[in-house]
Amino acid sequence: MLRDVLGAYVATAPRDVHFVYGLRDKPALAPPLDATGVRFNVSHSGEIALYALTLHRQIGVDVEQVRALTDLDGLAKHNFSRAECAALFALPPAQRPPAFFACWTRKEAYVKARGDGLSHPLDAFTVSFAAGEPARVVEIVGDAAAAARWTLAAVDVGVGYAAAVAVDGPATVAMRGFWEQPSGS
C-alpha cells in the first residue's frame, strides 16, 4: 500500500519505489526518488495504518488504539513532562486513557519527525493534549524558539483511536483518503 501511495506522488510504478533507512531506522525514498523531496512516515495500530507525506520537510506520524493500560500513571511519569503529568493526573480516571493516547501520539509523531524515534527523551518537551485545545509543541527544553517552528496536529482516524502528525515548519494538514485492505489479505 505504501509503495502504491508513494508511487502515485512521485509518478513511478510502485515496484520501482525503494527505501533507505536513517540512523534510527526512519525510512526514506532511495535514490533517485529522494531527489523529488517527498518525505513520508508510517504508523499502524489495531485496524488502522496511517501514512503521512510532505515535500521538503521532516514529518512524523503516530496512531494508537485507545485501550486500558495497567500502568498508565507509571508510563506517564516515566515519559511525560511535569506539565503533561500534572494535566493528565488532574483528569478524572475515566478520561485519562484517551488523554494519555492523545499526548503519546503527539509526542511520538514529533520524535519520529526529528528522526530520533523513542531514543529522544520524551520528557524533554511538552505537547498540548487537553480536550478542545489545538495540538502544538508547547515547549522544548533548552530551545525556547524551537517549539514554534513545529506544526503538530491531531488526526481524526475514527472512534477508539488517537493519531497525530508533526511537520518541521508551517504546514496545513489534510486527509486525502482511506484505503481498505481487501478481505482475506
C-alpha positions as CSV (number, residue, x, y, z in Angstrom):
1,M,0.0,0.0,0.0
2,L,2.8,2.4,0.9
3,R,4.5,1.8,-2.4
4,D,1.3,2.5,-4.2
5,V,0.7,5.8,-2.4
6,L,4.3,7.0,-2.8
7,G,4.4,5.8,-6.5
8,A,1.4,8.0,-7.2
9,Y,3.1,11.0,-5.6
10,V,6.4,10.6,-7.4
11,A,4.9,9.3,-10.7
12,T,6.6,6.0,-10.5
13,A,5.4,2.4,-10.6
14,P,5.1,1.0,-7.1
15,R,7.6,-1.8,-7.8
16,D,10.2,0.9,-8.5
17,V,9.8,2.6,-5.1
18,H,12.6,1.6,-2.8
19,F,13.6,2.7,0.7
20,V,16.7,3.6,2.7
21,Y,16.8,3.9,6.5
22,G,18.3,6.5,8.7
23,L,20.4,6.1,11.9
24,R,17.2,5.3,13.9
25,D,15.6,3.3,11.1
26,K,13.4,6.2,9.8
27,P,12.5,5.2,6.2
28,A,13.1,7.5,3.3
29,L,12.9,7.2,-0.5
30,A,16.0,5.7,-2.0
31,P,17.9,7.4,-4.9
32,P,16.9,8.6,-7.4
33,L,13.4,9.2,-6.0
34,D,14.8,11.0,-3.0
35,A,15.5,13.9,-5.3
36,T,11.7,14.5,-5.5
37,G,11.8,15.9,-2.0
38,V,8.9,13.7,-0.9
39,R,9.2,12.7,2.7
40,F,6.9,10.3,4.5
41,N,6.2,8.4,7.7
42,V,4.1,5.5,8.7
43,S,2.4,4.2,11.8
44,H,-0.1,1.4,12.5
45,S,-2.2,0.2,15.4
46,G,-5.1,-2.2,15.6
47,E,-7.0,-1.9,12.3
48,I,-5.5,1.4,11.2
49,A,-2.4,2.3,9.2
50,L,-1.6,5.9,8.8
51,Y,0.7,7.3,6.1
52,A,1.8,10.9,6.1
53,L,3.6,12.7,3.2
54,T,5.1,16.1,2.7
55,L,7.5,17.9,0.4
56,H,11.0,19.0,1.6
57,R,10.1,18.8,5.3
58,Q,10.6,16.3,8.0
59,I,7.4,14.5,9.0
60,G,6.3,12.1,11.7
61,V,3.1,10.3,12.4
62,D,1.6,8.1,15.1
63,V,-1.6,6.3,15.6
64,E,-2.6,4.3,18.7
65,Q,-5.7,2.3,19.5
66,V,-7.0,3.7,22.8
67,R,-7.1,1.0,25.4
68,A,-6.8,0.4,29.1
69,L,-3.3,0.3,30.4
70,T,-2.3,-1.5,33.6
71,D,0.3,1.2,34.5
72,L,-0.9,4.3,32.8
73,D,0.3,6.5,35.7
74,G,3.7,4.9,35.7
75,L,4.1,5.2,31.9
76,A,3.2,8.9,32.1
77,K,5.6,9.6,35.0
78,H,8.4,7.9,33.1
79,N,7.7,9.5,29.7
80,F,5.8,12.7,30.0
81,S,7.0,16.2,31.1
82,R,6.0,17.5,34.5
83,A,3.4,19.8,32.9
84,E,1.9,16.9,30.9
85,C,1.8,14.7,34.0
86,A,0.1,17.4,36.0
87,A,-2.6,17.9,33.3
88,L,-3.1,14.1,32.9
89,F,-3.4,13.4,36.7
90,A,-5.9,16.3,37.1
91,L,-8.4,14.5,35.0
92,P,-10.9,12.0,36.3
93,P,-9.7,8.4,35.9
94,A,-12.2,7.6,33.1
95,Q,-10.8,10.4,31.0
96,R,-7.1,9.5,31.4
97,P,-6.8,6.8,28.7
98,P,-7.9,8.9,25.8
99,A,-5.9,11.9,27.1
100,F,-2.8,9.7,27.6
101,F,-3.0,8.4,24.0
102,A,-3.6,12.0,22.6
103,C,-0.4,13.1,24.4
104,W,1.5,9.9,23.5
105,T,0.7,10.1,19.7
106,R,1.7,13.8,19.6
107,K,5.0,13.1,21.3
108,E,5.8,10.1,19.2
109,A,4.9,12.0,15.9
110,Y,7.3,14.7,17.0
111,V,10.2,12.4,17.8
112,K,9.6,10.4,14.6
113,A,9.7,13.7,12.5
114,R,13.0,14.5,14.1
115,G,14.3,11.1,13.1
116,D,15.1,10.2,16.7
117,G,12.2,7.8,17.5
118,L,11.9,6.8,21.1
119,S,15.6,7.3,21.7
120,H,14.8,11.0,22.2
121,P,13.8,11.7,25.8
122,L,10.0,12.2,25.8
123,D,10.1,14.3,28.9
124,A,12.4,16.8,27.2
125,F,9.5,18.6,25.5
126,T,5.8,19.3,26.2
127,V,2.8,19.0,23.9
128,S,-0.8,20.2,24.4
129,F,-3.4,17.5,24.7
130,A,-6.4,18.9,26.6
131,A,-9.8,18.2,25.1
132,G,-10.7,21.1,22.7
133,E,-7.1,22.5,22.8
134,P,-5.3,22.6,19.4
135,A,-2.3,20.3,19.2
136,R,1.0,22.0,19.4
137,V,4.5,21.7,20.7
138,V,4.4,23.9,23.8
139,E,8.0,23.8,25.0
140,I,11.3,22.1,24.1
141,V,13.7,22.1,27.0
142,G,16.8,24.1,26.2
143,D,15.5,25.7,23.0
144,A,12.7,28.3,23.6
145,A,12.3,29.2,19.9
146,A,12.2,25.6,18.5
147,A,8.7,24.8,19.7
148,A,7.1,27.5,17.5
149,R,8.9,26.0,14.4
150,W,6.8,22.8,14.5
151,T,3.3,22.1,13.3
152,L,1.6,19.5,15.3
153,A,-2.0,18.3,14.5
154,A,-4.4,15.7,15.8
155,V,-5.7,13.5,13.1
156,D,-9.2,12.0,13.3
157,V,-9.0,8.4,12.2
158,G,-12.1,7.2,14.0
159,V,-13.6,6.3,17.3
160,G,-11.3,4.3,19.6
161,Y,-8.0,5.7,18.1
162,A,-5.7,8.7,18.7
163,A,-3.4,9.9,16.0
164,A,-1.1,12.9,15.3
165,V,1.2,14.3,12.7
166,A,4.2,16.5,13.2
167,V,5.9,18.6,10.5
168,D,9.0,20.7,10.7
169,G,7.8,24.2,9.8
170,P,4.4,25.7,9.0
171,A,2.0,23.2,7.3
172,T,-1.6,22.5,6.6
173,V,-2.6,19.0,7.5
174,A,-5.2,17.4,5.1
175,M,-6.6,14.0,4.9
176,R,-6.6,12.6,1.3
177,G,-8.4,9.4,1.7
178,F,-8.9,6.0,3.3
179,W,-8.0,2.7,1.8
180,E,-9.4,-0.6,2.9
181,Q,-7.4,-3.8,2.9
182,P,-9.1,-6.3,0.6
183,S,-10.8,-9.1,2.6
184,G,-8.7,-12.1,3.0
185,S,-5.4,-10.1,2.9
